[in-house]
Amino acid sequence: MTIQTTELLKLFIKANQLDLSVVVREDKDGDYVIKITERWGDDFNAATIITQEGESNWNKGDYPFDTMMNVLDEMLEEKKQKEIKEQKRQELIARLTDEEKELLGVK
């Protein structure tokens, strides 16, 4: 499967939405190494390889291209769920009286 330009751009967009850093370099074999890491921390640090022919190299890197896309999709879904949970939490706190907020220590 040849990786299309639009697929590569989608990978970059997903990484950007997750505030991940993307660095692309060429290795000694002429393949392109796409390194995606957390900007502030070490919780996520992975690479995918694209050959000169535009194929994902399964023998190198941490994930093949499609798997990297799936990993980023899962991370985006997790981020979305956290944002929804936080929004619900804020809505719940907003409904409390000042006395209830004080009793719960959320003032």
N, C-alpha and C positions, 0 to 999 in steps of 0.2 A: 504494500500500500504506500503510495507516494503521499507525503505530507504536503497539503496545499498551503499557500500563503495565508489564506483566511483562517485556517486551523491554527497556524503558528501565531497569528495575531490574537485569536481567541485565548490561547495559552497566556500570552502577555497581559491581556485584559483581566483574566481571572487572577493572575498573580498580583496585578495592580490593585484589584478590588480587595484582596487579602492583605495589602500593604507588605507584600513580599518583594524582595530585590531579585532582579533577573540580570544575569551576566552571561553573555554569549562569547565564546572563544573558539578558536580552531585548535584541535589537538595535533599531535605529530603525524597522525594518519590522514589529516585533512578533513576529518569529521568535525561537525559543529557540536560543541558541548554547551548545553543550556543549563546553567546552574541557577537554581531557585532557592533562596534562603530567606529566613526572617531577618528583617532589618535590625531589630534590637533583641537578640537572643539566639538560642540554638535549638529551639523546638522543632523547626523544620529546615532541613538542609538536604536537598536532593538534586540529582542531575538526570537529564535525558539527552540522548545522542541522536543527531540526524546526520546521515551520511551525505557525501557529495551528490549522490543520486536522489536525495530527498526521502530516503527511507529511514525508519526508526531502527537503530542498531540494538538488537536484543542482547548482544554479547557485552555491551559496555553500559555504563551509567547505572543509576539506581532503579529507574523505571523506564519501560518503553514509553513512547510518546502517548499512546492511548491510555495507558495506565496512569501516567502523570496527569492527564486531563481529568480522569476519574477521581484521582486523589484531590485535586484542586476543587472539583465539583463537590465532593464530600465536605471539604473544609468550608466552602461557601455556604452549604446548607447548614452546617453547624453554626457558622457565624450568624446566619439569618435567624435560626432558632434562638440563639442567645439574645439577639436584638428584640425579638418578639417577647421573650420572657421578661427582659428588662422593661419594655414598654408596658407590659401588663403590671409589673411590679410598681412602676411609677403611677399608673392609673389607680391602683389599689391604695397607695399611700396618699394620693390626692383626695380620695374619698374619706379619709380618716379626719376626725376632729383634732384640734391641737392637743387636747388632753390625751386622746388615744395615741397620737404620735409620740408624745412625751413618755407615756407608759411603755410603749414598745421600743423607745430609744431610737426612733428614726427621724427625729426632728431636724 
